[in-house]
């Protein structure tokens, strides 16, 4: 192992967190301990778990931070993991496809909508739900009770300009905040409806049902039968919305139910969020078990992850086993939510059945996940190990950078750099290059310019006294260039000039041949090999990324070419013309009078635009397939 063992007397016998770093200073593992001294000395004992042994082989140094209590150490470990994303800590990948019912409470007139993906600020979420149609059915019923808008902001602004509410207002599904001066709705009254809807969705439905029933009876006693009938319909709609949420407990209890299924490489979690005895939502996670953890430790880690994601954690959490360090975890959870939190393993009855259902959902989710080849950490590890062996590398290439050049003739020459870490794309580290110093069409020179810029930047940022390295400064374990012997020689020369000793290979599309420096004949990796799959995957991703950038630049140039040469047409007027007509071709087909109707464009300027696009004589339009560009593949 490469990391030097610290003297036990140097390590404090106190709680805290510790960080193992590689030779480049990147954190590769973060842990916590009740006693830093007792925990750290175990890493130099024998035997080690294979995962721990792999981590220690990559580690070059270890450091630690003392915490005042075990609870503080727990939070310190979490913050360090979130900040550094170490590759040997377990990774939670939640399914972003789960839909939520969301209220945009940060807007002046909040709206209710179905949202997926990463959570946004100033939005209150309810769920997640199993299917989007379940949310829409619930929302369809609830807008009869709480007339909150569901329209987009663009449609809302359109109705405000038209000074007329839409059909939802006419049928009683919206209070019409787009034109409050006509509908009479105030911000206070509208906000009250939003808060009541949020309260209902959070599981506090009894006050709403009681209020509607009371108002219905009072209206009937006053012989206001039409109003009473409206309240009756609202009451029925509210009850119908509740029916879509499955009642699983006879008592109105709040629970979070955690189901877990695992194997040696991965684990799957499924959580049911039960409020007032009803399942209000569910969500799944997949975990890469790159860290040595037993089942109780895995549960403890997951509960912490769940608590950091959700503010409305239940007071009681049902689990298949009591988590490790449950007392410390419960103390931290209690401080976070302001109330006591307990763990329970149900043995019988409805709660046991509910836990079994959550576990079965986790098992189904796990089986679906296993069908996706790229998500298998074990398969990726084997593929990288095989690739390192085939290429004669000292160790598996954990970070691979691939470069590609895209051009069509002498214009819009671009390059791409894509990064794979642990066999998966790391899109935050992708880079685009605009080739500026190469006249004409020269793929070799374009590749050399891109590689020199990247490696000079790497060398400069790694020199002593340089600013703190950024992600762009991390060195790759392997450089792959899209091309044959010529592109590889360019890459080798750029690396030598930068003083970097990084292995490089070229991957030619013909027969998938792999070129190595100093070897006259290409290396042919057997088709179907996991190593070849990794190289093909990263090469295809680099090509896609370069071609996308090339097409974007070409499209911008083609759209701008004709209008930019018209006197009096600046960025604002050009944007107004393209917004009005949609494309340069439609603008060319328009008459002078139609062009003159564009805001900011008068008759004289419209005539100038028309003559520029058509010419002063009746030669036919200058804008067509030739001017706009053909759809050749870049």
NUTOR-394065 format. One record per residue: x, y, z of N, C-alpha, C, CB in turn. Coordinates in steps of 0.05 Angstrom, whole numbers, plus 5000, padded with zeros to 4 digits. Glycine has a CB too. Example, Ala and Ser with C-alpha at 12.3 -4.5 7.8 and 13.67 -1.06 7.14 Angstrom:
! residues 2
526448865156524649105156526449345156522649115181
525749555142527349795143525850015157528249885114
***
This chain:
! residues 634
501749765000500050005000501850255000498150005024
500850464988502550704984502350905006501850834958
500250895022499851095043501651025067496851115051
503051225077504751185100503051165126506851405103
503750965142502150915167502951125188502650625178
501051275199501651465220502051325246499451675222
503651445263504051325290501451345306506451475304
500651135320498251145336498151375356497850885351
500451445367500551665386499951935374503251675400
500151955347499552205333496552235328501052215307
495052015329492252025323490652065349491351765309
488852265350487352315375485352095380485952585373
485052035406483151835414480451975419484051685440
479352095398476952265400475152205376477752565402
472552275378470852245354471652445332467852275362
471052365307471652545285471252405258474452655288
472152535237472052435210474852425199470152605192
475352245180477952215168477652195138479551975179
479752275123479752285094482252165083479452585084
481951965066484151845051484251995024483851535047
486752075015487052214990489052064972488052504995
488752104946490551974927492952154922489151904900
494652074904497152224898496552504887498952074879
494252554875493552814865491952984885491852774840
491652884909490353044930487353014930491053324927
486252844913483352814913482452624935482352704886
480252694948479152514969478052264956477052664986
478852034964477851784953476151624973480051604943
476351694999474651565019474351745043475751285026
471951765054471351915078469951735098469652175072
470851735123469551565143469351725169471151315148
467951615188467651735215468251515236464751855219
468851605260469551405281468851525308472451335279
468151355326467851435354470551495366466451205371
472651345357475351395365477051385339476451195386
478151605331479751615307482151425309480751905302
483451415332485751245335485050955331487051285363
483050855345482250575343481350505315480150505363
480050685301479050625274481250625253476850825267
482950825254484950845233487050625234486351115235
487750525257489750315258488850055245490650265287
486150025243485149775230485749765201482149755235
486349995188486849995159489649875153486750275148
491249835173493849715169493949435181496149885181
491649325187491449055197491048855174489249025217
491048615180490648395161488548205172493348255154
486848085154486548155126484548385123485647915109
484748525100482848735093480748635073484348985081
478348755075476348695055477348775027473548845061
476648625006477648704979477048994971476448514958
474749094978474149374972476049564987471249444978
476449505013478249675029481149655018478149595058
481949415010484649375000485049534974485149074995
482949534957483149694932483349994938480649644914
481850084959482050364967484850434977480050434988
485950254994488650315005490850304984489250105027
490450154962492350144941492450414926491649924921
490250564926490050824912490851054931487250864902
490751004957491151224977494051294979490051145004
494651554982497351654986497751795013498151844963
495551885024495652035050493052005064496452335046
493052065090490652065107490752305125490351795122
488452425129488252655148485652615164488252925133
485452755186483052735202482252995214483452525225
479653015222478553255234477053165259476553405214
477753275282476553205307473853345310478453275331
471853195321469253315326468753295356466953155311
466953465366466453475395464753235404464953735402
462953135388461252905395461052715372458453005405
459852485376459352295355457352395335458452025366
455352545345453352665328454652865309451152805344
456453035319457853225302459653075281459653415318
460852845290462452685271460652575249463852455286
458252495255456352395235455752605214453752305249
455252845223454653065204457053155189453453305219
459453155202461853225189462553035166464153235209
462152775171462652575150460852615127462252295162
458252675132456352715110457152955093453452755121
457853175106458653415091461153375075459053655111
463053225085465553175070464952995046467653035088
463152805049462352635026460952795005460552395036
459152965013457653124993459453314979455353275007
461453424993463253614981465253484961464753775002
466253244968468453124953467552894935470453024971
465252774941464252544925466452334921463252644897
467552224943469652024940468751774926470851954968
470451654909469751434893469351174909471751384871
470551154933470350914948468250934970472950844961
466651144971464351164988461851074973463951445000
459950954986457550854972456151094960455750704991
454851044938453451254923450451194921454751284895
448851394928445951364926445051494900444551484951
443651334884442551434859439551404860443751284834
438251624866435251614868434151634840434151834886
431851514836430451514810429151784806428451274809
430351944788429252214783426652214767431252384768
425751974758423351964742420851974758423351714725
421051934785418651944801417352224800419251864830
414752244794413452504793412452604820411052494774
412552864824411552994848409253174841413853144862
407453224860405553444857406853684872402753364870
407153894857408754124867407054374868411254174851
407454544888406254804890408555014889404554834916
408455194870410455394867409955634886410655504838
410455584912409655774932411356034931409955654960
413556034916415156274914414156474894417956194906
412156404878411056584859408756754871409956434834
408156984859406057154870403357004869405857414854
402856874847400356714844401256424840398556814820
401656264862402755994859400955824842402955864887
402155614830400655424814401255144823401355464784
399554954816399954674822400654534795397354544834
402654364796403554234772404953964779405454414756
405453804759406953554761409853614754405653324743
411653544772414553594766416053334771415553814785
418253304756420153084759422953204761419952884735
424853034768427653124768428453264793428153294745
430653414791431853544814429953754825434553674806
429853764852428053954865429054244862427753884895
427054424860427654714856427154864882426054824833
428355104884427855274907425055394905430055484909
423955474928421355604930419155444918421555884917
419355174918417254994909416754794931418054854882
414254744937413554554958412654294944411354654977
413854064951413453814938411753624955416153684930
410053474942408453264955408753004938405453354958
409252794952409752534939412452424947409652564908
413952294929413252254901411052034897415652174885
409752034874407651854868408751634849405251994855
407351414847408151194830407751264801406750944837
405651414794404951464766403951754764402851264755
404551884741403752154737400652174735404952274712
399351964724396451984721395051994749395451744705
396351864769395151874796395152164806396751694815
397252314800397352594809395252754794400152714804
395052714768393152874753390252814761393452824723
389652564767386952504777386452644804386552194780
388452634822388152764847387853064844390652704865
389453184826389353474822386753554809391753564804
385753384791383153444778380853454798382453224757
381053284818378953284839379353524858378953024855
381853584865382353784886381954074876385153754896
382354124850381854394840378854464841382854424811
377154274844374254334848373854444877372554084844
375654374895375454464923377154704928376254234942
379654694917381554914921382155024893384154824935
380855244884381155344857383855474852378955534851
385955314851388655414847389355364818390655274866
390755554806391355534777393255294772392555794766
393055174749394854964740396155034713393354694737
395755274703396755344677399655434679395055574665
401055434656403855514655403955824658405155424628
406355914664406656204667406256354640409456264678
407056224618406656354592403656384586408056184570
402056174591399256194587397956394606397955914590
398956394631397956584651398356874641399356544678
400756934631401357204621399657274597404257234614
399157074580397457114556394657194564397456864538
393457054584390757114592390657384606389656904612
392857454620392957724633392957944613395457744651
394457904591394458114569391758124555396658044549
390457894552387857884539385657994558387257604530
386258024584384358114604381857944604383658404599
382257684602379957494602380957234613378757464574
379657124634380456864645379756634626379156814673
380956404630380556184612378056014621383056004611
377655794608375355624613375355504642375155404593
377755464653377855354680376455534700380755314689
376555794696375155974714372155944710376056274709
371255914685368355904680367155654692367855904650
368655434694367555184705368255144734368554944689
369355354747369955344775372355194784367655224789
374355144765376755004772379055194778377554824749
378655454776380755654781379455914789382655694756
380656054808379456304817380156544800380356364845
381656504778382256714759384156924768379756844751
386556844779388457054788389757194765390556924805
389457104740390657234717389457514712390357064692
386857544719385557804717384057864743383557814693
385457914765384157944791382158184792386157974813
382658384776380858614776378158544765382058844760
377958334749375358244738374158024755375758144709
375857834764374757604779374357664809376557364777
375657874819375357954847376957804867372557934854
378757624858380357464877382657644887381457214863
383157624913385357774925387757584930384457914952
390157704934392457534939392157384966394957714941
390857514986390457385011388657135008389357575032
386457174994384556954991385756724974381957044978
387256804953388456604937390656444952389756724912
392256594968394256464984393056275004396056674997
390656345015389356175034388455915021386856315045
387555924995386955674981389455504976385655744953
391655634970394155484966395055344992396355674956
394855485014395655375040393755145048395655585062
391155175042389254965048389754715031386355065044
390454755006391154534988393654394998391554624959
395654545006398154425017397554265042400254645022
395854375059395154235084393753975078393354415102
391953975059390453735051392353525040388253805030
394253615022396153425010398053315031397653564988
398553465052400453365073399053155091401353605090
396453105087395152895102393153005123397152725116
392953265126391153385146388453455132392353645159
387053235125384653275109382053305125384253045090
382153225151379653235167378453515170380253115194
380153725176378853985178377554075152380954195185
378654005129377454085103374753945100379354015080
374653685105372153535101370053645121372653235106
370853695146368953795166367954065158370353805194
369654245148368754515140366854495117371154685132
367454335097365654315074362854205082366854145052
362853995099360353885108358754085124360853625124
360054235141358754435158357554655140360654555179
359154755121358154975104355854875086360355085087
355954625078353854515061351154505077354554235051
351254415102348854395118347754675124349354245144
349554865130348655135136347355255111350955305145
348455215088347255325063344455195059349055275039
344254935064341654805060339654915080341954495063
340454965105338655075125337655345117339955085153
339355505103338555765094337055755067340955955091
336555515058335155455033336755565009332355585034
339355585012341155664989342055404975343555834998
340155274962340555004952342654994930337954894942
342855204914344855194892347655194904344455434873
348055364925350755374938351255114953350855614957
349155004965349454754980350254534961346854684995
349054524937349754324917352654344908347854344893
353654594905356454644898358254534920356954944893
357554584945359254484967359154184969358354604994
356754064962356553774962358453654941353653694956
358553774918360353674896363253704905359853834870
363953924919366653954928367353744949367054244940
365453684966365953484987366353214974363553475007
364853144954365152894939367852884925362852854919
368753114914371253124900373653074920371653394885
373353194944375453164964375652874973374953344988
373352744977373452464985374452284962370552374993
373852354937374852204915377952224913373552294889
379052464919381952494920383252324941382652784924
381852294964382952134985382951834978381352175011
380951754962380851474954383151384937378251424939
384451584923386751514907389251454923387351734887
389151534949391451474967390651234985392051724985
392151024981391450764994391550785024393350544984
389450695038389350685067390650415075386450705078
392850435091394350195098394250145128397250215088
393550335144393450305173390650395183395650455187
389750255204387150335215387350585233385950105232
389750635243390250865260391651085243392050795284
391051345248392251555232395151615240390651815236
396951425234399751445242401451545219400851175251
403751675227405751765208408151575209406652065213
408851455186411051265185412651305160410050975187
415251255161416851205137417750915138419451405136
417050765117417550485116419750425096414950325108
421950305105424350265089424549965081426850355104
424449915055424949645045427749625033422849565024
429149405037431949375029432349095016433849415052
433649094993434548854979437448904971432748774955
439148704974442048744968443348494958443448844994
445648544945447548324939450348424945447348234909
452448294936455148364944456048634931457048154936
454748704908455648934894453949184897455948874865
451249134899449449364900447149304920448249414872
445549514924443249484941441049664930443849554971
438549604936436249764928434549824952434549614906
433750074955431950164976429350254964433250394993
427150214978424550314971423250414996422750094957
422250664996421150785020418250865014422751045028
416450785031413650865031413251095051411650635037
412151315043411651535061408651525069412351815048
408151445094405451405104404751645123405151135119
402651785117401752005133398751975140402252275119
398151985165395351945175394251675165393552175164
395951475164395051205157394851155127392551155169
395551355110395351325081398051355068393351535069
398451205047400951225032400851475014401450965014
402451675022402451925008404551944986402852155027
406251744984408351744963410351524968409752014962
412051474948414151274951416451344933413050984944
418751234939421151304922423251084925422351574930
424851044904426950844905429650954900426350634884
431650804911434450874908436050624901435651004934
438250654885440150444880442850534892440350384849
444250344904446750404918448950234907446450354949
451150364899453650224891455150164917455350394872
455549904923456849824948459849814944455749554958
461050044938463950064934465350084961464750294917
463850114983464950145010464149895026463850395024
465949805042465349575059463349655081468049465072
460949535080458849595099457149345103457149835090
456449285128454549075132451749195131455048935160
449749025135446949115132446149335151445048885135
446749315178446049545196447449805189446649465224
449949785180451350035172450150155147454349975168
449349985129448150075104445550225110447649845084
443950105128441450235136441850505150439850055154
443950515167444550775180445350985160446750735201
447050905141447851095120445451195104449950975102
443651015097441351085081439451275096439850835072
438951215121437051385137438151665139436651265166
440751695141441951965142441552105115444951945148
441951955093441452065066438552155063442251865044
436751985072433852045070433152295086432151805080
434252315111433652545128434752805116434852505155
436952795102438053045089436453125065440952995082
435052935052433552995029430753095035433352755010
429452985056426753055063426553195090424952795063
424953415090424653565114422353445131423953855108
420553295119418253185134418652895141415753215117
420952835153421452565162419552485184424352525171
418452245183416552155204417952105230415051905195
416252115252417452065278418151765282415452145300
416951595267417551305270418251195243415151155282
420551045242421550935217421650635220424451045211
420150495203420150205202422450105185417450095193
424149925195426449825181426649525184429049965192
427949385166428249095168430149015191429248975142
432049195198433849145220434449415233436549015211
435149415259435849665272438549755261436049625303
438750015252441150115241443550115261440750395230
445950115250448250145267448350415281450850105250
449350425305449450675321446750815321451650865309
444650655327441950765326441550985345439950545331
442850975369442451185389443651445379443651105415
446051435367447251685356445551795333450151625347
444651615315443051695292440451825302442551455274
439151695321436551805331436952075344435351605351
439152115358439752375371440152585350442252355389
441552525328441952715307439352775292444052615286
437652575287435052615274433252785291433752345268
433252735317431552895336432353185335431752785364
435053245335435953515334435153645307438953535338
435153485285434553595259431653665255435453405237
429853485265426953535260425553645284425653275252
426953675307425753795330423853625346424354035322
423953365342422253175356423652905357419453155343
422852735375424152475379423552295355423252345404
425552145346425251955324426051675335427052035300
424351475328424851205337424951015313422751115357
426450795316426550585296425150335307429550515289
423850195289422349955297422449745275419350025303
422649495283422549265265419949115270425049065269
417849155254415249035259415348735256413149145241
414148585274414148295274411648175263414648195302
409348325264406848205256404848425249405648015279
402548355239400348545234400748715209400148715257
399248935208399149105184401849235178397049315187
403349305199405949435195407949235184406949555221
407848985192409648785181408948745151409348525196
406348735145405548705117406448945101402548665115
406349185112407149425098410149415092406449675114
411749325111414649295107415249085086416049225134
413748875085414148665065413448775037412448415071
411448945036410649065010412849255000408049215012
413949415019416149595011418649425002416949775035
419149205016421449035008420948914980421848815029
418548824975417948714948418248924926415048594948
417449164932417849384913420849434908416449644923
422349424929425249454926426449224909426649454954
425448974914426348744898425648784868425148484909
423248874862422448914834424149134822419448994833
424649344837426349564827429149464821426349804847
430249294839432949194836433149014811433649034861
431148854806431248674783431148834757428848484784
429549054757429449224733432149364729427249434735
433349444751435949574749438149394738436749694775
438049144746440148954738440148904708439748694753
437848964695437748934666439349144651434848934657
440049364665441449574652444449534657440549854663
445849454636448649374638450449584649449649284611
450149834640452150034648451950114677451650284631
449750044690449450114718450749914737446550144725
451849694727452949494744455849564751452749214730
456349634776458949714785460949494781458949804814
460149244787461949014783462748984755460648764794
460849004736461448974707463349194698458948984690
462949444708464649664701467549614712463649924712
467649514736470349464748471849254732470049384777
470349044725471648824709472548934682469748584706
470849104670471549204643474049384645469249364632
474249554665476549724668479049564674476049934689
478849364691481149194697482049044671480448984719
480148954655480948814630482249014611478448694617
481149254610482349454592485249524600480649714592
485649554626488349604636490249374629488349654666
489349134631490948904625491648884595489648644634
489648934578489948914549491949124540487248944535
491849364551493549584542496249584557492149854547
496649404575499149394590499549614610501449394570
497449714622497649924641498249804669495050094642
499449974686500149874713497649834730501950074727
495549984725493049954740490650024722493050134765
488349954731485950004715485550314711483449884728
484850404687484550684681481850784693484650744651
481950904717479550984730478451244718479951024760
480251414707479351664694480451664665480251924710
478651664646479351654618478351904604478251394603
480152034589479352274573479552204543481052524580
477452274528477452214500477052464484475252004493
478452494461478352744445477552674417481152874446
475952864405475052824378474953104365472252684377
475253114339475053364323472853334303477753424309
471253554300469053544280469253804263466353524295
469053764237468953994219467653914193471854114214
466854124178465654074152466854294134462454084152
468954234120470354444105472054604124468354614090
472854844116474755014131473455164154476155204113
470755154157469455324177468455154201467155474165
468055294223466855174247468354924256463955104241
470854944258472454714268472254704299475454734259
471454484310471054454339472254194348468054474347
472854184374473853944387472353894412476853964392
472453644421471053564446472853404464468453414439
472453434489473753274510471553164528475953434526
471352894529469452774547470952604567467352594531
469752574591471152444613469352214624471752644636
470551984628469251764641470751704666469151504622
469351684688470551594714469051344723470351824735
470551144730469450884738467550764717467850914764
468150824692466650704670464050854663466050434676
463551084676461151234671461751514663459251234696
460151644646460651924637460552114661458652014616
462552294663462552504683462152764668465152504700
459652834662458953054644459853324655456053054638
460153344681460953604692463853674684460753604723
465353474675468153524667468453534637469953304678
466353514621466553534592467453824585463753474579
468953844563469854104553469554114523472754154561
468954364513468854414484471154594477466054534476
472254564453474454724443473654834416477054554441
474055094413473755224386476555244374472255504389
476955114352479655114339479955384325479954874319
482055534333482355804323484955834307482356004345
487055684313489655734301490355554278491755704321
488455424265488955234243487555334218488054944251
489155414198487855494173487055254156489755674156
484755274143483855044127482854814143485954964108
482654584129481654344141483954154146479554204123
484854134171487153974179486453844206489854144181
485553594205484753454229487053414248483553184222
489453354238491753304255492553564270494153204239
492653784256493354044269491154124288493754254248
488654074282486454144300486653984325483754104286
487153724322487453554346489853644363487853264337
492053724350494453804365493954064380496853844346
492454254368491854504382490154454407490354704363
488154284404486354224427487954084449484054044418
489553884442491053744463493153914476492353494451
494454084461496454264473495154454493497954424452
492854564486491454744504490654604530488954864490
489554354527488654214550491054134569487153964542
493254024557495453934573497154154584497153744557
497354384570498754614581497154724605499054834560
494554714603492954804626493354614650489854814618
493454354644493854154665496554194678493653874654
498654234662501354274673501454524689503454284650
500354744680500555004694499054994720499355224676
496854864722495254854746496354664767492354784740
498254484758499454294777502154384787499654024764
503154614776505754714785505554824814506754924766
507754804829507754914856507155214856510454864870
505455304874504755584875502455664858507055744868
501455474842499155534825496655554843498755324803
494555674831492055694846490955414851489955854830
489055394870487955144877486954994852485655174898
487754744848486854604824483854574823488154324824
482854604798480054564793479754284780478854784776
477254214774476753954763478153914736473753904759
478654134722479954124696482854034700479854384681
483954064724486854014729487253724737487854194751
485253554741485753284748486853124724483053154758
489052984729490252834706488652584700493152764713
488552514674487252254667489152024671486352264637
487951784675489551544675490151444647488051324691
488451524628488851434600487651654582487451164595
489051704560488151894539487451734515490252114533
485051774504484151634480483551844459481551454485
484651814435484052004413482551844391486652134402
480651974379479051854358480651864332476251984355
481851644324483451644300485551434302484651914295
487251434281489351224279492051324288489551124252
494151234274496951284282497551584281498851124264
496551734261497052014259496052174283495852134234
493552124291492452264314493952184340489452204317
494751934342496151844366498851974368496451534366
500252004346502852134347502652424355504252124319
500452564347499952834356499552844386497452954341
497952654396497452644425499952594441495352434431
501652404431504152344445505952584446505552104431
506152734423507852964423506853184442507953074394
504153224443503153424461503653354491500053464457
503453094497503953014525506953044532503152714528
508752984513511553014518512353304521513252894495
511153474505511853764507510853874534510553914484
508653774544507653864570509053734594504653814572
510853534588512353404609510553214625513553604627
508653094612506752914626507252624617503752994621
507252444636507552154630504852024634509752024649
503152044614500451934615500151754590498252164615
499251504593498951324570496751424552498251044580
497151394526495251474505494951254485496151744492
492551244473491951054452490151184431490550794463
490251084407488451174386486550954378490051274362
483951024375481950824367480850894340479650814388
481550734320480550774293477850644289482650674272
476150774273473550664268473650404251471750874255
475650394233475850164216476749924232477850214193
475049724233475549474247476149504277477949334235
475549744288475949804317478749734325473849644334
480749834310483549784316484549984337485249794291
486149884356487250054377490250084371486749934405
491150344368493950404363495350484389494150624342
497650364394499250424418501950554409499750174434
502950744425505550874418507850664416506351084438
509450694395511850524392511150244381513150494417
508650204374507949934363506949974334505649804381
508349844315507649894287504849784279509649774269
504149564290501549444282499449504304501849134279
496949554295494849604315494149364331492349714301
493149414355492149194372489249144366492649274402
488548904361485748834356484548704381485448644331
482648844393481348734417478948574407480448964437
478548334417476248164408473548304411476247904423
471948284390469248394391467648264413467848374364
466048414427464548304449466048334476463848024445
468548414474470048454499469048694514473048484492
469048664541468148894558470149124555468048804587
472649074551474649284548474049444522477449174547
473349314500472749444476470149604478472549244453
468249494494465749634498466249904512463849464516
468049914531468750164545469850364525470650114568
471850284509473050464490471050564469475350324475
469350384459467350464440465350664452465850224429
464550614476462650794490463751074493461950674518
466251094502467351364506468051494479469951344524
468951344459469451464433466851564420470751254414
464651414422462151494411461051744425460051274412
461451754452460551984467462152234459460851934497
464752204455466352434446465452534418469352364445
464852344400463952414374461252564375463752164356
459452454391456852584395457052864405455052414413
458752894425459153164438460353364418460853134463
462353274402463553454383461653534361466053324371
460153334350458253384328456053574337457153124317
455053534362452953714373453954004374452053614400
456354044384457454314385457854424357460154314401
458854264339459254354311456654444299460554134294
454554284302451954364290450754614303449954134294
451154644329450254894342451555134330450754884372
454255124327455755354316454955404287458755304317
454555194271453855224243451055344241453954964228
449155254258446455364257446455654264444655204276
447955734285448056024293449156194270449656064318
451256084257452456244235450656264212455056104227
449156054205447356064182445056254187446255784176
443956254211441756434217442656724217440456364244
445056774226445957044229446957164203448157064250
447856984184449357084161447957294144450056854143
445357264138443957444121443157704135441557314108
441957674159440857904173443058084184439057814195
445357964191447458134204448558334184449657954214
448258294158449358474138447358694130450158324114
444958694142442958894135443459144152440058784139
443859374141444259624157441659684173444859864138
442059744198439859814215438659574230437659934199
439559334225438659094239440759014260438058864219
440059064285441858974306440758724320442159204327
441858654343440958404356438058414364442658364381
437058644373434258654382432258624359433658924397
432758764337430958744314431258474301431658964293
433658364300433958094288432357884305436958014288
432557914331431057724348428057764344431757774378
427158014341424258064337423357944311423758374337
424957974289424157854264424057554265426157944242
426057424277426057134278423857034297428757034287
423257184318421057104336418357124321421057274361
418057324304415457364291415057154269415257644279
417157094253416856924230417856634235418357034206
419356594256420156324264422656224251417956144257
423256314226425656224213426356424191425355934201
428856404181429756574160428356524134432756554155
427556274129426156194104423356324104425955894102
421956324127419256444128419556754125417856374154
421656864136422057154133422457224104424457254150
424057054090424557114061422057084045426656914051
420156924053417656884038415657104044416456614044
416157274064414257484072414457724053414657564101
412257874052412258124036413358354053409358184027
413758584039414858814053412858904074415359044033
410258904068408258994088408258814112405459004075
408458544108408558364131411058404148408458074121
413258454136415758504151415458764167418158514133
414158964155413959224168412259214193412759434149
410559004196408858984220410458884245406558794215
412858814241414558724264415158964281417158584254
414858944307415459174325418359264322415059094354
418659524317421359644314422359644285423259494330
420759534267421559534238419459684222421859234228
420359914211418560074195418559994166419260374198
416960144149416860074120419560094106414860264106
421160304112423760324098425660094105425060594105
425860034131427559814139426559554129427859814169
423859514128422759274117423459234088419659274121
423459454073424159444045427159364042423659704030
428859474059431659404059432059104064433259574079
430659004085430858714092429958544068429258654117
427758624056426558464034428558464010423858584025
429758694004431658703981434158543988432358993975
435058544013437458394020436958094017438358454049
434558004024433957714022433157623994431657654041
432057813977431157733951432857863929428357813947
434358073934435658223914433958443903436658033891
435058653892433358883882431758813857435159113875
432458593843430858503820429458253826432658483795
427758163809426157923813427757673806423557933797
430057633819431657403814430757163830434557453820
428857193849428156983867429657013893428656703855
428756893913429956923940432856823941428256793961
434456963956437256873961437356673983438957103967
435156643998435056464021433856204011433556584045
435255984014434255724006436155514017433955693976
436055274006437755064016440755144014437254814000
441455293993444255363991445155564012444855473964
443355764018444155974038443855874066442456214033
441855714071441355624098443155384105438455544102
444255264086446055034092444554774089447155054120
445954574077444754314074444954154100446054164051
443553934101443553774125445653554124440753654130
448053634117450153424116450853344145452653524101
451753104147452753014173455453144178452952704174
455753254203458253384210460353174216457953564235
***
